[in-house]
């Protein structure tokens, strides 16, 4: 089976600041939101909803940097391709933290995103949630984004009449070389339906946004997919994707896993209490990603 991270990760990693965004400042926010910053984000929302690419990019600094290594020009290229596939997206964001240092405004936001692709015969629905940190530079009454960092990210692509409802349990951050548990549990009873599944692990970088991957699906004996993985011995973000397919639908769930030298200890957690006996497969000894 072939699928692309394009639909999943680009929505969350790049578009946190656009869409039909509604700002909500929670009580614990240490700084009030300046009206000019709110107006800037509203204007970005409007331009992105109408897919006015040049207008959107005007809100980005020429020296814009992204935690995934994207440049402003790469952002332009990625958005063009993304909007071809997803002509309509809805965003709902809330600012959970704002810090001000001189003319720099650092906003941490939680964004939920929904949308559908343009495949008329077999449409897919996108659902995503991301936490990101954006730095805006203020000049008079105007703001331009100079950097963006993805803190956490999870997204799902649902296809078919009844895609499996999946509860993915996976740490968001892990120490280098440490083991971690991956449990993708199908919530509803399967009955007599056959369940196929697979998992893929790859590094986060701009080249992989558009890359189409081939994943081998295997019949699953239990109501989900259960693996024990091992983080690489070098730091960096990774995408862990789980594909679960049955006769009436498919769910592809992707989560960002941050591998850090500052994180210590094994994040191997016990399996939940389930009415069936799942199995876990340990990774190959050469530290390859979990087999599918």
C-alpha positions, 0 to 999 in steps of 0.5 A: 500500500502506498500513502503520503505524509503530505496530507497529514504533516503539512496541515499541522506543521505549516498551517498553524497560523492560517485557516479559519482561526478563532483566537481564544486567550485562556486565563493563565496567559501571562500577557494580553494579546495586542489588537495589532497581533490579533488583526494580523492573524485574522488577516492571515486566516482570511488570505489562507482560507481564500488560498491567496498565497502571496498575501499569506507569505507577506506575513512571513519574514524573508529570513523565516525559519522552521524547526523542520528546516523549511525556508520561506520559498519551500513554504510557498512550494509546499502550500501550492501543492497542499492547497491543490489537494485540500481546497477547503480547511477549517482551523480552530486555535487558542493561544495558551501562552504569550511572551513579550521581549522587546519587539519579539512576541512568542505565541504558543498555540493549540490548533485543531484542523479539519478538512477534506481532500478533492478526491470525488470517488474516494474522499478522505477526511483530515483531522489534526491537532498541533501545538506550536511556538511562533515568534513574531517581530513587531515593527510599528503596528505590523507583525511578521512571523520570523520562526515557528517550532512544532512542539507536538503533532498528531493527525489522522486521515480517514477514508471509507464508509466506516474507518476504524476508530483508533486510540494511538498510545505513543510518547511525544518525546523519548531519549536517544536509543531508548525503547518505546511502546506503540499501541494502536487500539481499534476502539469499536468491536471488529466482529468478523471483519479482517483487520490489516495494519502496518507501521512506518518510522521516518525522520522529519524533514522537508523532503519527506512532506511530499514523499509517497511511501510504500507500506506492507500491510499484514493481517492482525490477530488482535484489535489493533497494532502493538509494537516495541520500537527503539529510538535512534542514537541521534536526536531529531524529530520522527514521524511514526505512522500507523495504517489500519485497514478493514473492508469498509474503511482505512485510518492513517494516524501519524504522530511526531516523536521527538528524540532528545539527548535531554530525555532519560529513561525508558518510555516503555509502558505496559499494555492496557487491560484489554479483553484480548491478548495482543502481541508485541514484536521487538525491533530488529537488533540493528535498530531498524524501525518496527516491522510492519 
